Amino acid sequence: DEPLSSGFGSRTATAMGHLPIDGPDGTARRLAALEGRTLYTHLNNTNPLNDPAAPHHTELRKLGVEVAADGMVIDL
C-alpha cells in the first residue's frame, strides 16, 4: 500500500479503488498468466515500481510483467 507507506495519503490503494499489484489477489500474477506482452502503464510517481532497481520491479520482471518507462511509446 504505497500511498500509506510513502506518507502521501491516509487511505490504502484499495480504499481509493486501485487494484493491488502484489499478493494473492494482486494483478501481477494474473497478468503473468496471460499470453503476450503485459505492462503497467499508469503508476503514481511515488510508486516504488517506477525505480528499475527496486526489489518489487525485479520481481515483476521475473514474472514477465513490465513497467512502462516515462515517455515510452507502445505500438499496438
N, C-alpha and C positions, 0 to 999 in steps of 0.2 A: 504494500500500500504506500506507494511512493509519495503521494501528497502529504500524508501524515509524517512519514519518516524524514522527509525533506524539510518539514516545518513550513510548508506553503499552503496548508489548509487545515480545516478542522473536521473534515469528513473523509471517509475512506473512498477509494476509487469506485467501489461497488455502490456506495451510497449516492454517488454522483451519476450513476447509470453506466459506468465504464465496466467492461468485461475484464476479469483478471487474466493476466498472461501466464503466470506460473501457477503451480499447484494442480491438484487433481481435477478441478473444474476449469482450469486455465485453457486459453485458446492456443497456446504454443503446441501442445501435444495434438490438439485437433488439427491444426494447420499442418503439422509434420506428417499426419496420416494421409493428406491429400496428394494427388499427383500434380506434378508441375511445380513451378517456382512460386513461393509464398513470401510475402514481405509485409512487415508492419510499416505503415506509411504515415500515421498521424499520431505521433507521440508528443506529450508535453515536453517542453525544453528542459524541465527539471528531471525527467525520467533518466535513470542511470543507463538504460539500454542505448541511449544516444552515444555513449562512450564505447568505442570498439574494444577498449582494454578492460572493460568492466566484466566481472565474472558471469553475470546474467547474459550479457551479449554473447560471450563464448559458449554458454550452454545452448542458446538459441541456434548458433551456427552448427553445433554438434547434432541438433535435431534436424538441420537442413532448412531452417527458417531464417530469413534475413531481416535486417532493419534497414530501410531505405535511408540513404545519406541525404543531407540537406542539398537541395538543388539537383538531385538525381532525376534523370529523365527515363521513363519506363515506356517502352513501345508495347502496345497491346496487340 
